[in-house]
């Protein structure tokens, strides 16, 4: 490609072309999608990309689109194809008068990707048969996930992730179902999870659902499953819940390298205190209280 540091500025984002990666920097203005404001910047190694295309856009624009390989980006894996076009972080929208420049960068980037795809049995992009495409699934995430602690307010509670090993759901008095109140606030160790299901808050039954290892039976509806939080109007917005899901998913994939975490007496005491409140309120029976308390004490 051209010398490292070449920059192509579009609407709401800028692409910088490095020798081994594409760096995407997002505008933080009021008109930019809120997801872009949260993401700020992403470094995408060339090996994480499958192909790049250039197509006509709306209202006098063209769209340069880099397509990530399956399994390469935790954000796109969590999104599972549910992002609206204008929120796709891999689309760079440009004025139509910059089409020639966009074609140049498309061809330069495609040359790099073609070299990687050479010899691959998956060397044709159905969307653009003039260029090669490596759609071989990546065996690990190649794009960094959102960093640091994450949290957002759902309709039936607050979801929090410490950024490393634990996810918690604390229920809302007004939104949580009786099943969730009886189960009490939930604390999940990443090592005990095998996946995350994110259903966009832009649809009727949007939710974030954790998938425990072992395949135990779960409630069919997310609002009755203590391993999930449900969204609603104004709750669990994409720009907060999707990075949350991506961060947890990335932690799950790397959990084998994370040392086991032992529950602290303080954390267990807090959970027993909350369980006692539910018992006093009549939301938990004597038998349920005794059994759950025994489970919590066993974690020490």
SULGISUL-V294926 format. One record per residue. RES is the residue in one letter. PHI is phi in radians with two decimals (none if undefined). OMEGA is omega as a letter, one per 30 degrees, with the letter a starting at -180 (999 if undefined). D_CENTER is the distance of its C-alpha to the mean C-alpha in whole Angstrom. Layout:
# SULGISUL-V294926
res: {RES	RES}
phi: {PHI	PHI}
omega: {OMEGA	OMEGA}
d_center: {D_CENTER	D_CENTER}
This chain:
# SULGISUL-V294926
res: {X	X	X	X	X	X	X	X	X	X	X	X	X	X	X	X	X	X	X	X	X	X	X	X	X	X	X	X	X	X	X	X	X	X	X	X	X	X	X	X	X	X	X	X	X	X	X	X	X	X	X	X	X	X	X	X	X	X	X	X	X	X	X	X	X	X	X	X	X	X	X	X	X	X	X	X	X	X	X	X	X	X	X	X	X	X	X	X	X	X	X	X	X	X	X	X	X	X	X	X	X	X	X	X	X	X	X	X	X	X	X	X	X	X	X	X	X	X	X	X	X	X	X	X	X	X	X	X	X	X	X	X	X	X	X	X	X	X	X	X	X	X	X	X	X	X	X	X	X	X	X	X	X	X	X	X	X	X	X	X	X	X	X	X	X	X	X	X	X	X	X	X	X	X	X	X	X	X	X	X	X	X	X	X	X	X	X	X	X	X	X	X	X	X	X	X	X	X	X	X	X	X	X	X	X	X	X	X	X	X	X	X	X	X	X	X	X	X	X	X	X	X	X	X	X	X	X	X	X	X	X	X	X	X	X	X	X	X	X	X	X	X	X	X	X	X	X	X	X	X	X	X	X	X	X	X	X	X	X	X	X	X	X	X	X	X	X	X	X	X	X	X	X	X	X	X	X	X	X	X	X	X	X	X	X	X	X	X	X	X	X	X	X	X	X	X	X	X	X	X}
phi: {none	-1.14	-0.96	-1.02	1.86	-1.01	-2.21	-2.18	-1.63	-2.14	-1.52	1.34	-2.79	-2.33	-1.81	-2.00	-1.74	-1.70	-1.14	-2.25	-2.77	-1.88	-1.80	-1.87	-1.97	-1.75	-1.15	-2.07	-1.34	-1.15	-1.52	-1.31	-0.96	-1.10	-1.07	-1.12	-1.06	-1.34	-1.21	1.11	-2.62	-2.42	-1.81	-1.98	-1.03	-0.99	-1.17	-1.50	-1.77	-1.66	-2.87	-2.51	-2.28	-2.32	-2.37	-1.11	-1.88	-1.67	0.89	1.27	-2.28	-2.18	-2.18	-1.63	-2.21	-1.62	-1.87	-1.29	-1.19	-1.00	1.41	-1.59	-2.20	-1.07	-1.13	-1.29	-1.13	-1.17	-1.16	0.88	1.36	-1.66	-1.27	-1.18	-0.93	-1.23	-1.80	-1.24	-1.22	-1.74	-1.79	-1.98	-1.61	-2.25	-1.06	-1.04	-1.27	-1.84	-1.07	-1.08	-1.15	-1.12	-1.07	-1.06	-1.20	-1.03	-1.16	-1.14	-1.20	-1.11	-1.03	-1.11	-1.21	-1.08	-1.10	-1.27	-1.47	-0.98	1.49	-1.34	-1.22	-1.92	-1.79	-2.36	-1.61	-1.00	-1.40	-2.67	-1.14	-1.40	-2.28	-1.42	-2.58	-1.76	-1.75	-1.10	-1.04	-1.27	-1.49	-2.82	-1.26	-1.87	-1.87	-1.12	-1.36	-0.98	-1.73	1.42	-1.03	-2.26	-2.78	-2.80	-1.70	-1.67	-1.15	-1.89	2.93	-1.97	-1.76	-2.36	-2.35	-1.32	1.58	-2.41	-2.35	-2.39	-1.99	-2.28	-2.12	-1.97	-1.34	-1.58	-1.09	-1.58	-1.92	-1.31	-1.29	-1.10	-1.09	-1.29	-1.13	-1.15	-1.26	1.43	-0.96	-1.92	-2.30	-2.05	-1.44	-0.98	-1.11	-1.66	-1.93	-2.16	-3.10	-2.35	-1.94	-1.97	-2.01	-0.89	-1.17	-1.38	-1.97	-1.08	-1.88	-1.08	-2.87	-2.13	-2.28	-1.52	-1.94	-1.23	-1.22	1.79	1.18	-1.11	-1.03	-2.24	-1.06	-1.23	-1.84	-1.08	-1.25	-1.92	-1.73	-1.13	-1.63	-2.52	-2.15	-1.88	-1.69	-2.96	-0.99	1.47	-1.98	1.16	-1.03	-0.93	-1.20	-1.91	-1.31	-1.23	-1.02	-1.01	-1.06	-1.15	-1.14	-1.16	-1.05	-1.13	-1.14	-1.09	-1.12	-1.83	-1.11	-1.14	-1.74	-1.69	-1.03	-1.06	-1.90	-1.64	-1.09	-1.54	-0.98	-1.09	-1.16	-1.16	-1.07	-1.13	-1.23	-1.18	-1.04	-1.11	-1.07	-1.11	-1.10	-1.12	-1.13	-1.15	-1.40	1.44	-1.54	-2.29	-1.31	-1.03	-1.15	-1.13	-1.09	-1.11	-1.16	-1.19	-1.09	-1.09	-1.09	-1.15	-1.13	-1.20	-1.29	-1.33}
omega: {l	a	a	l	l	a	l	a	l	l	l	l	l	l	l	a	l	a	a	a	l	l	a	l	a	l	a	l	a	a	a	l	a	l	l	l	a	a	l	a	l	l	a	l	l	a	l	a	l	a	l	a	l	a	l	l	a	l	l	l	l	a	l	a	l	a	l	l	l	l	a	a	a	l	a	l	l	a	l	l	a	a	l	a	a	l	a	a	a	l	l	a	a	l	a	a	l	a	a	l	l	l	l	a	l	a	l	a	l	l	l	a	l	l	l	a	a	l	l	l	a	a	l	l	a	a	a	a	l	a	l	a	l	a	l	a	l	a	l	l	a	l	a	l	l	a	l	l	a	l	l	l	l	l	a	l	l	l	l	l	a	l	a	a	a	l	l	l	l	a	l	l	a	a	a	l	l	l	a	l	l	l	a	l	a	l	a	l	a	a	a	a	l	l	l	l	l	l	a	l	l	l	a	a	a	a	l	a	l	a	a	l	l	l	l	l	l	l	a	a	a	a	l	a	a	l	a	l	a	a	l	a	l	a	l	a	a	a	l	a	a	l	l	a	a	a	l	l	l	l	l	a	a	a	l	a	a	l	l	a	a	l	l	l	a	a	l	l	l	a	l	l	l	l	l	l	l	l	a	l	l	a	l	l	l	a	l	l	a	a	a	l	l	l	a	l	l	a	a	999}
d_center: {30	32	32	29	28	29	27	26	26	24	23	20	20	22	21	23	25	25	27	24	21	20	19	17	18	17	20	20	22	23	22	19	16	15	11	13	15	12	11	15	15	14	16	16	18	20	20	16	18	19	21	22	24	26	27	28	26	28	30	32	29	27	24	23	20	18	17	14	16	14	12	12	9	6	4	7	7	4	6	9	12	11	11	14	16	17	13	13	12	15	17	20	23	26	30	32	34	32	32	34	32	29	31	32	28	27	30	29	26	27	30	27	25	28	30	27	27	31	32	29	29	26	28	28	25	26	25	27	30	31	29	28	24	22	20	21	17	17	17	15	12	14	12	11	8	8	11	13	13	11	13	13	16	16	19	20	19	17	14	14	12	15	13	15	16	16	14	17	17	20	22	23	27	27	24	24	25	28	27	24	27	29	26	26	23	20	19	17	18	15	18	18	15	14	11	9	10	8	11	11	13	15	17	19	18	14	13	10	12	12	14	17	19	23	22	24	25	22	23	23	21	18	21	23	20	20	17	15	15	16	15	18	20	19	16	13	12	10	10	9	8	4	4	6	4	2	6	8	7	8	11	12	13	15	16	20	20	20	23	23	23	26	26	29	32	30	27	29	32	29	28	31	33	30	31	35	34	33	36	38	37	37	34	34	37	39	38	35	35	37	35	32	33	35	31	30	33	32	29	32}
